[in-house]
Amino acid sequence: MKILLCDDHAVVRQGYASLLSAMLDECEIIEADNGWEAVSLWQQQPADVAVLDINLSDISGIEVARRILQRAPDASILFFSMYDELPMVQQALDAGALGYITKSSSPEVLLEAVRKVLSGQPYVEHDLATRLALQRNSGMDPRLSGMTQREFEIFVMLARGLTPKTIADQLCISVKTVSNHSALLKNKLQVSSTAELVHLAIECGVLRLGPSGQA
């Protein structure tokens, strides 16, 4: 069994690698510390499953997933992220991932998720799955319903305070393209500033405020 593990925090990545190696028989862990390395390693030696963080130092984990799936449409991908906002979870699943769990999950949940995804079955952490089901029943915020997947991705990144240059680098597009998307999004969402965009993201549940009041 071969697992590609991509996380840009070395201590965290090595800890998860050791955990998976100890809990799974005959498990080979291939480690990548950024998105481009993960794509390159997959091309060199496709793994049975890719476990990806979303927030990486170069391109996003979602972009990594897209590139892997372009090359191998049947690839099994599990996101293992600090983000628990439902729009982000949905975006990861829409990109083609089979599973999504948060980094607050127990080792047992990580192991179960990896095993499920390895067998080709979807797995979403229980709390997230419940919240997703409730959201589907109540419907998506109508203000977000008209966005394309790429527009939503840029919306989230802008709301998180990333610069157009950083967004362009992570999505492998030009700064001009990001600026064009930003202008179109503000027009579509009827906001006139980035501050209003951030406020809208919080209202729609795309960003969640922590105890300190910071998103």
C-alpha positions as CSV (number, residue, x, y, z in Angstrom):
1,M,0.0,0.0,0.0
2,K,1.4,3.4,-1.0
3,I,0.1,6.7,0.5
4,L,1.1,10.2,-0.8
5,L,1.0,12.6,2.2
6,C,1.2,16.3,1.4
7,D,1.5,18.9,4.2
8,D,3.8,21.9,4.3
9,H,4.5,21.6,8.1
10,A,7.3,19.1,8.4
11,V,6.7,18.1,12.0
12,V,3.0,17.6,11.4
13,R,3.5,15.7,8.2
14,Q,6.1,13.4,9.8
15,G,3.9,12.8,12.8
16,Y,1.0,11.7,10.5
17,A,3.4,9.6,8.4
18,S,4.6,7.8,11.5
19,L,1.1,7.3,12.7
20,L,-0.1,5.8,9.4
21,S,3.0,3.6,9.1
22,A,2.4,2.2,12.6
23,M,-1.4,1.6,12.1
24,L,-1.4,0.2,8.6
25,D,0.4,-3.0,7.5
26,E,2.9,-2.9,4.7
27,C,2.3,0.9,4.2
28,E,4.8,3.0,2.3
29,I,4.4,6.8,2.9
30,I,5.6,9.2,0.2
31,E,6.0,12.7,1.7
32,A,5.6,16.0,-0.1
33,D,6.0,19.4,1.6
34,N,4.3,21.4,-1.2
35,G,1.7,21.1,-3.9
36,W,4.0,21.0,-6.9
37,E,6.1,18.3,-5.2
38,A,3.0,16.2,-4.6
39,V,1.9,16.5,-8.3
40,S,5.4,15.5,-9.4
41,L,5.7,12.6,-7.0
42,W,2.3,11.3,-8.1
43,Q,3.4,11.4,-11.7
44,Q,6.6,9.5,-10.9
45,Q,4.9,6.9,-8.7
46,P,1.1,6.9,-8.4
47,A,-0.1,6.1,-4.9
48,D,-3.1,4.1,-3.7
49,V,-4.4,7.2,-2.0
50,A,-3.4,10.9,-1.6
51,V,-3.9,12.6,1.7
52,L,-3.8,16.3,1.1
53,D,-3.9,19.5,3.2
54,I,-5.7,22.4,1.5
55,N,-3.5,25.3,2.7
56,L,-0.1,24.7,1.1
57,S,2.8,27.0,0.5
58,D,2.5,27.1,-3.2
59,I,-0.6,25.8,-5.0
60,S,-3.6,24.8,-3.0
61,G,-4.4,21.2,-2.1
62,I,-7.6,21.5,-4.2
63,E,-5.5,22.4,-7.2
64,V,-3.2,19.4,-6.5
65,A,-6.3,17.2,-6.5
66,R,-7.5,18.6,-9.8
67,R,-4.1,18.0,-11.4
68,I,-3.9,14.4,-10.0
69,L,-7.4,13.7,-11.2
70,Q,-6.7,15.1,-14.6
71,R,-4.0,12.5,-15.0
72,A,-5.7,9.7,-13.1
73,P,-9.5,10.2,-12.9
74,D,-9.9,7.2,-10.6
75,A,-7.4,8.5,-8.0
76,S,-8.5,8.2,-4.4
77,I,-8.0,11.5,-2.6
78,L,-8.7,12.4,1.1
79,F,-8.4,15.9,2.4
80,F,-7.1,16.3,5.9
81,S,-7.4,20.0,6.8
82,M,-7.8,22.5,9.5
83,Y,-10.7,24.0,7.7
84,D,-14.2,22.9,8.8
85,E,-16.3,25.5,7.0
86,L,-18.9,23.7,4.9
87,P,-18.3,25.7,1.7
88,M,-14.7,24.6,1.8
89,V,-15.6,21.0,2.5
90,Q,-18.1,21.1,-0.4
91,Q,-15.5,22.6,-2.7
92,A,-13.0,19.9,-1.9
93,L,-15.6,17.2,-2.6
94,D,-16.7,18.9,-5.8
95,A,-13.1,18.8,-7.0
96,G,-13.3,15.0,-6.9
97,A,-12.1,14.1,-3.4
98,L,-13.6,10.9,-1.9
99,G,-13.1,12.0,1.7
100,Y,-12.7,15.0,4.0
101,I,-11.7,15.1,7.7
102,T,-10.3,17.8,9.9
103,K,-7.0,17.8,11.8
104,S,-8.9,17.8,15.1
105,S,-10.0,14.2,14.2
106,S,-8.7,11.3,16.3
107,P,-6.1,8.9,14.9
108,E,-8.9,6.3,14.7
109,V,-10.9,8.6,12.4
110,L,-7.9,9.2,10.2
111,L,-7.3,5.5,9.9
112,E,-10.9,4.8,9.1
113,A,-11.0,7.5,6.5
114,V,-7.9,6.3,4.8
115,R,-9.2,2.7,4.7
116,K,-12.6,3.8,3.3
117,V,-11.0,6.0,0.6
118,L,-8.5,3.2,-0.2
119,S,-11.5,0.9,-0.9
120,G,-13.1,3.5,-3.1
121,Q,-15.8,4.5,-0.6
122,P,-16.6,8.1,0.3
123,Y,-15.8,9.2,3.9
124,V,-16.7,12.6,5.5
125,E,-16.1,13.2,9.2
126,H,-19.4,12.6,11.0
127,D,-19.9,16.2,12.2
128,L,-19.2,17.6,8.8
129,A,-21.4,15.0,7.1
130,T,-24.3,16.0,9.4
131,R,-23.8,19.7,8.8
132,L,-23.6,19.1,5.0
133,A,-26.9,17.2,5.1
134,L,-28.6,19.9,7.1
135,Q,-27.3,22.6,4.7
136,R,-28.6,20.6,1.7
137,N,-32.0,20.4,3.3
138,S,-32.1,24.1,4.1
139,G,-30.4,25.1,0.8
140,M,-27.3,27.0,-0.1
141,D,-27.2,30.7,0.6
142,P,-28.7,32.2,-2.6
143,R,-26.0,34.8,-2.8
144,L,-23.4,32.1,-3.5
145,S,-25.5,29.9,-5.7
146,G,-24.5,31.5,-9.0
147,M,-20.8,31.1,-8.6
148,T,-18.6,28.8,-10.6
149,Q,-16.2,26.6,-8.8
150,R,-13.2,28.8,-9.7
151,E,-15.1,32.0,-8.7
152,F,-15.9,30.4,-5.3
153,E,-12.3,29.4,-4.8
154,I,-11.1,33.0,-5.4
155,F,-13.9,34.3,-3.2
156,V,-12.7,32.2,-0.3
157,M,-9.1,33.2,-0.8
158,L,-9.9,36.9,-1.0
159,A,-12.1,36.6,2.1
160,R,-9.2,35.0,3.9
161,G,-7.0,38.0,3.1
162,L,-4.7,36.4,0.5
163,T,-3.2,38.9,-2.0
164,P,-4.0,38.6,-5.7
165,K,-0.3,37.6,-6.3
166,T,-0.6,34.7,-3.8
167,I,-3.9,33.6,-5.2
168,A,-2.5,33.7,-8.7
169,D,0.5,31.6,-7.6
170,Q,-1.7,29.0,-5.8
171,L,-4.2,28.6,-8.7
172,C,-1.6,28.8,-11.5
173,I,-3.3,31.8,-13.2
174,S,-2.2,35.4,-13.8
175,V,-2.6,38.2,-11.4
176,K,-4.7,40.0,-14.1
177,T,-7.1,37.0,-14.2
178,V,-7.5,37.1,-10.4
179,S,-8.2,40.9,-10.6
180,N,-10.8,40.3,-13.3
181,H,-12.4,37.6,-11.2
182,S,-12.3,39.9,-8.1
183,A,-14.1,42.7,-10.0
184,L,-16.7,40.3,-11.4
185,L,-17.3,38.7,-8.0
186,K,-17.9,42.1,-6.3
187,N,-20.3,43.0,-9.0
188,K,-22.1,39.7,-8.8
189,L,-22.3,39.8,-5.0
190,Q,-23.2,43.5,-5.0
191,V,-20.3,44.5,-2.7
192,S,-18.0,47.4,-3.3
193,S,-15.0,46.6,-1.2
194,T,-13.0,43.7,0.1
195,A,-14.2,44.4,3.6
196,E,-17.8,44.0,2.5
197,L,-16.8,40.7,0.8
198,V,-15.3,39.4,4.0
199,H,-18.4,40.4,5.9
200,L,-20.5,38.5,3.4
201,A,-18.2,35.4,3.6
202,I,-18.8,35.4,7.4
203,E,-22.6,35.8,7.0
204,C,-22.7,32.9,4.6
205,G,-20.6,30.6,6.7
206,V,-17.6,30.6,4.4
207,L,-15.5,32.1,7.2
208,R,-15.9,31.3,10.9
209,L,-14.8,33.7,13.6
210,G,-12.6,32.3,16.3
211,P,-12.7,33.2,20.0
212,S,-10.5,36.2,19.4
213,G,-12.9,37.5,16.8
214,Q,-10.5,36.7,14.0
215,A,-11.6,34.7,10.9
